């Protein structure tokens, strides 16, 4: 497929709202966002360019049944890609977290999803600087960059749109060469 697939996992709906915002900004370049718990591996693999979003829950966990969700999410989907060859796919990951309440697990989901897909051959785009954030540790950090776009809708909601716009401008050439 020539369009960007957007998949998200959420518990409060904030990640879905960001996915919808991104799809609207990308226009015809992207498909409508899909909850990762409501898709199949075949549907997911139909895209060569993917924007993937997730909140981080509790102690740095992906959303899913073990975190109290009533429907499947990233926790249940990622094991499905264990045997998949993701060569030729480009991913860009964004995550939502609370850097003040969870300073030791801030946006860990970005790192979990990134690593699970890159190890299977996906090319990652959209690394984002850690400057402008206040947290102690994150599994989503490599050097002075996050492995994707970090958003804090609790403590920095006024920065979200500017960050999303800049990130989309950065990743669009890699997702749609």
Residue pairs with C-beta under 8 A, 6 or more apart in sequence:
1 31
1 46
1 47
1 48
2 176
3 28
3 29
3 30
3 31
3 47
3 49
4 26
4 29
4 30
4 31
4 47
4 49
4 50
4 51
4 175
4 176
5 30
5 31
5 34
5 44
5 46
5 47
5 49
5 50
5 51
6 19
6 22
6 23
6 30
6 31
6 32
6 33
6 34
6 50
6 51
6 52
6 53
7 19
7 33
7 34
7 35
7 36
7 39
7 44
7 50
7 51
7 52
7 53
8 15
8 16
8 18
8 19
8 33
8 34
8 35
8 36
8 52
8 53
8 54
9 15
9 35
9 36
9 37
9 53
9 54
9 55
9 62
9 63
9 64
9 73
9 74
9 77
9 109
10 16
10 35
10 53
10 54
10 55
10 63
10 73
11 55
11 57
11 63
11 67
11 68
11 69
11 73
12 55
14 55
14 96
14 153
15 53
15 54
15 55
15 96
16 33
16 35
18 53
18 94
18 96
18 151
18 153
18 160
18 164
19 33
19 51
19 53
20 33
21 161
21 164
22 30
22 33
22 51
22 94
22 164
22 168
23 30
23 31
23 32
23 33
25 164
25 165
25 168
26 168
26 172
29 172
29 175
29 176
30 51
31 47
34 43
35 71
35 73
36 44
36 52
36 54
36 72
36 73
36 74
36 77
37 69
37 71
37 72
37 73
37 76
37 77
38 71
39 77
41 80
41 81
41 84
44 50
44 77
44 81
45 84
45 86
45 89
47 89
48 88
48 89
48 90
49 89
49 90
49 175
49 176
50 89
50 90
50 91
50 92
50 122
50 175
51 91
51 92
51 93
51 94
51 171
51 175
52 91
52 92
52 93
52 94
52 113
52 117
52 148
53 93
53 94
53 95
53 96
54 62
54 63
54 73
54 74
54 93
54 95
54 96
54 109
54 110
54 113
55 63
55 95
55 96
55 97
55 109
56 62
56 95
56 96
56 97
56 102
56 105
56 106
56 107
56 108
56 109
56 110
57 63
57 67
57 109
58 67
58 105
59 105
60 102
60 104
60 105
60 108
60 109
60 112
60 139
61 67
61 75
61 108
61 109
62 73
62 74
62 75
62 78
62 109
62 112
62 113
63 69
63 73
63 74
63 75
63 109
64 72
64 73
64 74
64 75
64 76
65 72
65 75
65 76
66 75
67 75
74 109
74 112
74 113
78 112
78 113
78 116
81 116
81 117
81 120
82 120
84 120
85 120
85 121
86 117
86 120
86 121
86 122
87 121
87 122
88 121
89 117
89 121
89 122
89 123
90 122
90 123
90 124
90 125
90 174
90 175
91 114
91 117
91 118
91 122
91 123
91 124
91 125
92 124
92 125
92 126
92 148
92 149
92 167
92 171
92 174
92 175
93 110
93 113
93 114
93 124
93 126
93 147
93 148
93 149
94 110
94 126
94 148
94 149
94 150
94 151
94 167
95 107
95 108
95 109
95 110
95 113
95 140
95 148
95 149
95 150
95 151
96 107
96 151
96 152
96 153
97 105
97 106
97 107
97 108
97 109
97 138
97 150
97 151
97 152
98 106
98 152
98 154
98 155
99 106
99 133
99 134
99 135
99 152
99 155
99 156
100 134
100 154
100 155
101 154
103 134
103 135
103 136
103 137
104 135
104 136
104 137
105 137
105 138
105 139
106 133
106 135
106 136
106 137
106 138
106 140
106 150
106 152
107 138
107 140
107 146
107 148
107 150
107 151
108 138
108 139
108 140
109 140
110 138
110 139
110 140
110 146
110 147
110 148
110 149
110 150
111 138
111 139
111 140
111 141
111 147
112 139
113 148
114 124
114 140
114 147
114 148
115 147
117 124
118 124
123 174
124 147
124 148
125 170
125 171
125 174
125 175
126 148
126 149
126 167
126 170
126 171
126 174
127 142
127 145
127 146
127 147
127 148
128 145
128 146
128 148
128 149
128 150
128 163
128 167
129 144
129 145
129 146
130 141
130 144
130 145
130 146
130 150
131 144
132 159
133 150
133 152
133 156
138 146
138 150
140 146
140 147
140 148
140 150
141 147
149 163
149 164
149 167
151 160
151 163
151 164
152 159
153 160
